[in-house]
Amino acid sequence: MTDTVKNQPQGNAEKDPDDWVTGDEAMTGAQASYLKTLSEEAGESFDEGLSKAEASKRIDALQEKTGRGIDH
């Protein structure tokens, strides 16, 4: 392995959703469930038609807004 590969984050959690191979597929059931909860807490609408990548970005934004998912 080269230093470049060794120093890069591992796993999809660290990869930009725009770069996901399956990012354009429909969001997963887990994403939909969590996103619906976050949307309700934030007082915002839930869009059930998001792709996996779009849902991931929306989850990040709503976590920031609601304070969920932030390590204290």
Residue frames as a rotation matrix with the C-alpha (Angstrom) as fourth column:
MET 1
0.572 0.820 0.000 0.00
0.820 -0.572 0.000 0.00
0.000 0.000 -1.000 0.00
THR 2
-0.279 -0.629 0.726 1.11
0.552 -0.723 -0.415 3.49
0.786 0.285 0.549 -0.69
ASP 3
-0.873 -0.078 -0.481 1.11
0.456 -0.476 -0.752 6.23
-0.170 -0.876 0.452 1.93
THR 4
-0.790 0.613 -0.003 -1.74
-0.553 -0.711 0.434 7.92
0.264 0.345 0.901 0.07
VAL 5
-0.054 0.789 -0.612 -4.02
-0.136 0.601 0.788 4.91
0.989 0.126 0.075 0.48
LYS 6
-0.369 -0.160 -0.916 -2.97
0.777 0.488 -0.398 4.31
0.510 -0.858 -0.056 4.10
ASN 7
-0.941 -0.111 -0.318 -3.73
0.284 -0.771 -0.570 7.89
-0.182 -0.627 0.757 5.12
GLN 8
-0.632 0.773 0.064 -7.20
-0.465 -0.444 0.766 8.03
0.620 0.454 0.640 3.62
PRO 9
-0.360 0.590 0.723 -10.28
-0.844 0.124 -0.522 7.36
-0.398 -0.798 0.454 5.78
GLN 10
-0.992 0.029 -0.119 -11.72
-0.018 0.927 0.375 3.87
0.122 0.375 -0.919 5.58
GLY 11
-0.551 0.835 -0.011 -15.35
0.707 0.459 -0.537 2.92
-0.443 -0.304 -0.843 5.06
ASN 12
-0.262 0.569 0.780 -18.35
0.776 -0.356 0.520 4.57
0.573 0.742 -0.348 3.46
ALA 13
0.568 0.504 -0.650 -19.03
0.809 -0.489 0.328 6.69
-0.153 -0.712 -0.686 6.53
GLU 14
-0.002 -0.688 -0.726 -16.05
0.307 -0.691 0.654 8.83
-0.952 -0.222 0.213 5.56
LYS 15
-0.735 -0.274 0.620 -16.74
0.644 0.005 0.765 8.92
-0.213 0.962 0.173 1.82
ASP 16
-0.759 0.452 -0.468 -18.56
-0.470 -0.879 -0.087 11.86
-0.450 0.154 0.880 0.22
PRO 17
-0.051 0.832 0.553 -22.11
0.124 0.554 -0.823 10.72
-0.991 0.026 -0.132 -0.63
ASP 18
0.571 0.229 -0.788 -21.67
-0.668 -0.428 -0.608 12.21
-0.477 0.874 -0.092 -4.11
ASP 19
-0.300 -0.806 -0.511 -18.97
-0.945 0.323 0.046 9.59
0.128 0.497 -0.858 -4.70
TRP 20
-0.288 0.251 0.924 -21.04
-0.419 0.835 -0.357 6.57
-0.861 -0.490 -0.135 -3.59
VAL 21
-0.992 -0.077 -0.103 -21.49
-0.128 0.489 0.863 3.96
-0.016 0.869 -0.495 -6.31
THR 22
-0.502 0.859 -0.106 -25.06
0.799 0.507 0.324 3.28
0.332 0.078 -0.940 -5.10
GLY 23
-0.851 0.063 -0.521 -25.82
0.279 -0.786 -0.552 6.86
-0.444 -0.615 0.651 -4.09
ASP 24
-0.761 0.580 -0.292 -28.51
-0.634 -0.567 0.525 7.28
0.139 0.585 0.799 -6.71
GLU 25
-0.591 0.572 -0.569 -30.51
0.403 0.820 0.406 4.30
0.699 0.011 -0.715 -5.43
ALA 26
0.403 0.824 0.398 -33.55
-0.104 -0.391 0.914 4.86
0.909 -0.410 -0.072 -3.20
MET 27
-0.283 -0.493 0.822 -32.71
-0.860 -0.250 -0.446 5.56
0.425 -0.833 -0.353 0.44
THR 28
-0.748 -0.052 -0.662 -32.66
0.147 0.959 -0.241 2.57
0.647 -0.278 -0.710 2.76
GLY 29
0.325 0.906 -0.270 -35.40
0.439 0.108 0.892 1.80
0.837 -0.409 -0.362 5.23
ALA 30
0.106 -0.380 -0.919 -33.11
0.987 -0.071 0.143 2.76
-0.120 -0.922 0.368 8.10
GLN 31
-0.892 -0.434 0.126 -32.33
0.451 -0.875 0.174 6.10
0.035 0.213 0.977 6.47
ALA 32
-0.370 0.838 0.401 -36.03
0.106 -0.391 0.914 6.77
0.923 0.381 0.056 5.87
SER 33
0.437 0.554 -0.709 -36.95
0.724 0.250 0.642 5.96
0.533 -0.794 -0.292 9.46
TYR 34
-0.185 -0.612 -0.769 -34.22
0.917 -0.389 0.090 8.13
-0.354 -0.688 0.633 10.98
LEU 35
-0.916 -0.159 0.369 -34.83
0.329 -0.825 0.459 10.94
0.232 0.542 0.808 8.51
LYS 36
0.003 0.984 0.178 -38.54
0.344 -0.168 0.924 10.94
0.939 0.058 -0.339 9.32
THR 37
0.436 0.092 -0.895 -37.74
0.898 0.023 0.440 11.22
0.061 -0.995 -0.073 13.04
LEU 38
-0.561 -0.743 -0.365 -35.23
0.736 -0.650 0.191 14.03
-0.379 -0.162 0.911 12.47
SER 39
-0.715 0.347 0.607 -37.64
0.308 -0.623 0.719 15.87
0.627 0.701 0.339 10.17
GLU 40
0.376 0.902 -0.212 -40.39
0.568 -0.044 0.822 15.74
0.732 -0.430 -0.529 12.80
GLU 41
0.252 -0.361 -0.898 -38.02
0.924 -0.186 0.334 16.99
-0.288 -0.914 0.287 15.51
ALA 42
-0.772 -0.626 -0.106 -36.81
0.543 -0.737 0.403 19.82
-0.330 0.254 0.909 13.28
GLY 43
0.040 0.885 -0.464 -40.35
0.146 -0.464 -0.873 20.76
-0.988 -0.033 -0.148 12.23
GLU 44
-0.440 -0.263 -0.859 -39.51
-0.777 -0.368 0.511 20.17
-0.450 0.892 -0.042 8.57
SER 45
0.623 0.735 -0.267 -41.13
-0.759 0.486 -0.433 18.10
-0.189 0.473 0.861 5.87
PHE 46
-0.152 -0.582 0.799 -40.02
-0.214 0.808 0.548 14.54
-0.965 -0.087 -0.248 5.14
ASP 47
0.236 0.144 -0.961 -39.25
-0.964 -0.090 -0.251 13.75
-0.123 0.985 0.117 1.50
GLU 48
0.416 0.000 0.909 -39.65
-0.262 0.958 0.119 10.02
-0.871 -0.288 0.399 0.94
GLY 49
0.983 0.043 0.179 -38.30
0.158 0.304 -0.940 10.26
-0.094 0.952 0.292 -2.62
LEU 50
0.533 -0.841 -0.095 -34.66
-0.817 -0.541 0.200 10.99
-0.220 -0.029 -0.975 -1.74
SER 51
0.536 -0.504 -0.677 -31.77
-0.156 0.729 -0.666 8.87
0.829 0.463 0.312 -2.97
LYS 52
0.601 -0.407 -0.688 -29.28
0.776 0.505 0.379 7.29
0.193 -0.762 0.618 -0.56
ALA 53
-0.472 -0.868 0.155 -26.81
0.819 -0.496 -0.288 10.13
0.327 -0.009 0.945 -1.11
GLU 54
-0.308 0.442 0.843 -29.45
-0.099 -0.896 0.433 12.86
0.946 0.050 0.319 -0.77
ALA 55
0.750 0.616 -0.241 -30.81
0.115 0.237 0.965 11.23
0.651 -0.752 0.107 2.39
SER 56
0.206 -0.769 -0.605 -27.34
0.963 0.271 -0.017 11.08
0.176 -0.579 0.796 3.90
LYS 57
-0.711 -0.470 0.523 -26.78
0.443 -0.877 -0.187 14.79
0.547 0.099 0.831 3.28
ARG 58
0.059 0.836 0.546 -30.24
-0.254 -0.516 0.818 15.65
0.965 -0.187 0.182 4.64
ILE 59
0.705 0.115 -0.699 -29.58
0.552 0.529 0.644 13.56
0.444 -0.840 0.310 7.76
ASP 60
-0.328 -0.913 -0.243 -26.32
0.917 -0.246 -0.315 15.43
0.227 -0.326 0.918 8.34
ALA 61
-0.643 0.118 0.757 -28.07
0.031 -0.983 0.179 18.78
0.766 0.139 0.628 7.99
LEU 62
0.406 0.896 0.181 -30.93
-0.240 -0.086 0.967 17.84
0.882 -0.436 0.180 10.31
GLN 63
0.406 -0.373 -0.834 -28.57
0.838 0.516 0.178 16.35
0.364 -0.771 0.522 12.89
GLU 64
-0.701 -0.697 0.153 -26.79
0.611 -0.697 -0.376 19.67
0.368 -0.170 0.914 12.98
LYS 65
-0.391 0.639 0.663 -30.07
-0.283 -0.769 0.573 21.54
0.876 0.036 0.481 13.32
THR 66
0.635 0.767 -0.098 -31.48
-0.209 0.292 0.933 19.28
0.744 -0.572 0.345 16.05
GLY 67
0.088 -0.697 0.711 -28.23
-0.988 -0.150 -0.025 18.50
0.124 -0.701 -0.703 17.88
ARG 68
0.833 0.224 0.507 -28.72
-0.305 0.949 0.082 14.76
-0.463 -0.223 0.858 17.38
GLY 69
0.858 -0.483 0.174 -25.74
0.490 0.669 -0.559 12.61
0.154 0.565 0.811 16.50
ILE 70
0.406 -0.736 0.541 -23.26
-0.358 -0.673 -0.647 15.09
0.841 0.069 -0.537 17.93
ASP 71
0.150 -0.455 -0.878 -20.67
0.760 0.621 -0.192 13.74
0.633 -0.638 0.439 20.36
HIS 72
0.800 0.152 0.581 -20.57
-0.208 -0.837 0.506 15.72
0.563 -0.525 -0.638 23.56
